[in-house]
Amino acid sequence: MARTLTNSHAHFKLAEQRLPLGVASNFRYWGEERTIYIKSGRGGRITDIDDNIYVDYRLGYGPAILGYADARVDEAARQGMALGGVFALSTEMELQVAARISRMVPAAELVRFSNSGTEAVMAALRLARAYTGRDDYVLLEGSYHGLFDAAMWHVPMHAWNQQGEPEVTPYSEGVPVNSRSLAHFVQMNDANALETVLARHAGRIACLLIEPIMGNCLGIAADQAYLLAARRLCDKYNVLMIIDEVKTGFRVARGGVQELYGVQADICTFAKAVANGYPISVLAGREHIMRKIGRGVAHGGTYTAHPVSLAAADRTLQILEETDALERIAEYGTKLRAGMSAVLGARGIPHSFVGHPSMSGLYFAEKPPRTYRDWKGSDYSFYNEMAQHLHDEGVLCEPDSREPWFMCAAHDESCLSDTLRGFERAVDRTVTDGAVRRKLSA
Ligand SMILES: Cc1ncc(COP(=O)(O)O)c(C=O)c1O
């Protein structure tokens, strides 16, 4: 059943007069006909301005780990608000949250705060460059680390013809062309290729910037052996390992992906789940590296460690550390996978799941991808079409197959049954529409 989007359409017409693409972030523009505006969120569901209700698996790209409007976190935020505002001076809460993070993530010996994932990763790269005295860095094909120039070289895999090496291009106009030579690309799960790059450019590379479960690329995951090898290679070539946990942090385990894999970063970054959606991010790492901050390395900002976000972070992290929220989230994700698999299996549709049950990629090929290049071999157009039907059915995932589905502690049995009912209908509509198209073109 198609949704009614009358109010969203009307609002789009007004909004585009004042906001480029009618939105405040390019990623929120889904085309004139499909861009929606949100009225509210509660638990695992959100409501748009046409009163369509969705079970939400975007969760703002991950932050709402406990669900929207969590009463415990919002109450803490109100107490933070009562402090009076932003002082551009420190409050005692900074130490309390930093100490909790250090306890949860052993590599986070010292901690600094900022406001967004982009800010944290940008600072991590600067710190690695300062510490090593080198400028180059290694990125993985398919990775996303935010919208700052150095992280905006990428491999546009959709344009790759599956022969030869895919091109590396800027993600946006305005990225300085002469910064290209500083970024070196490798594929996930190929330690030999990583060693080749590190050996060839020894003495020029500051860091490997890696997200071991790629939260913007289906959740394609490092094999444990690969990540351990990458750690050893970083040590061998005196290159720092930055683990970007902006999406995985405090989600895939209490100690993030580092706990899951038993690997420790030199520098790591967190955001999203830290404060259940209040804006805060974390730059953390080994003491000898972090002590460069303030002793040669600039770091700071007017809104850094805002009392509202810090109070929300303290409460969110306490809940994640002390309750079984993460276990329940993973359990929900596992049940969702099983239900989807039953629907797809009954129709003979090859599929697999990637990533972690708490941030799960659905992949239309039998074997899960191990590199971004594998994605090119899957039936991603089926996914993209199915996603549109899912929205009509009240299930909100990103309309791009490369964004995993995020689970939260407020997703309950009713969310699960509504999702699976909608999923079955969306899959059937995608199959039927495809068959009709094939018939018409025959
Ligand atoms: C792994 C990773 N790093 C960095 C970022 C940038 O974070 P933000 O959007 O808060 O700037 C993102 C955003 O999705 C991300 O997934």
The ligand as a MOL file (V3000), in Angstrom:
LIG
                    3D

  0  0  0     0  0            999 V3000
M  V30 BEGIN CTAB
M  V30 COUNTS 16 16 0 0 0
M  V30 BEGIN ATOM
M  V30 1 C 32.7060 5.4280 10.5530 0
M  V30 2 C 32.3030 6.8630 10.5170 0
M  V30 3 N 33.2010 7.8110 10.7710 0
M  V30 4 C 32.8660 9.1190 10.7620 0
M  V30 5 C 31.6030 9.5270 10.4800 0
M  V30 6 C 31.2380 10.9880 10.4940 0
M  V30 7 O 30.4100 11.2460 11.5630 0
M  V30 8 P 29.4510 12.5450 11.5810 0
M  V30 9 O 28.3890 12.3230 10.5780 0
M  V30 10 O 28.9530 12.6080 12.9830 0
M  V30 11 O 30.3130 13.7150 11.2580 0
M  V30 12 C 30.6160 8.5700 10.2030 0
M  V30 13 C 29.2370 8.9800 9.8980 0
M  V30 14 O 28.3860 8.2150 9.5350 0
M  V30 15 C 30.9810 7.2060 10.2280 0
M  V30 16 O 30.0800 6.2530 9.9870 0
M  V30 END ATOM
M  V30 BEGIN BOND
M  V30 1 1 1 2
M  V30 2 1 2 3
M  V30 3 2 2 15
M  V30 4 2 3 4
M  V30 5 1 4 5
M  V30 6 1 5 6
M  V30 7 2 5 12
M  V30 8 1 6 7
M  V30 9 1 7 8
M  V30 10 2 8 9
M  V30 11 1 8 10
M  V30 12 1 8 11
M  V30 13 1 12 13
M  V30 14 1 12 15
M  V30 15 2 13 14
M  V30 16 1 15 16
M  V30 END BOND
M  V30 END CTAB
M  END
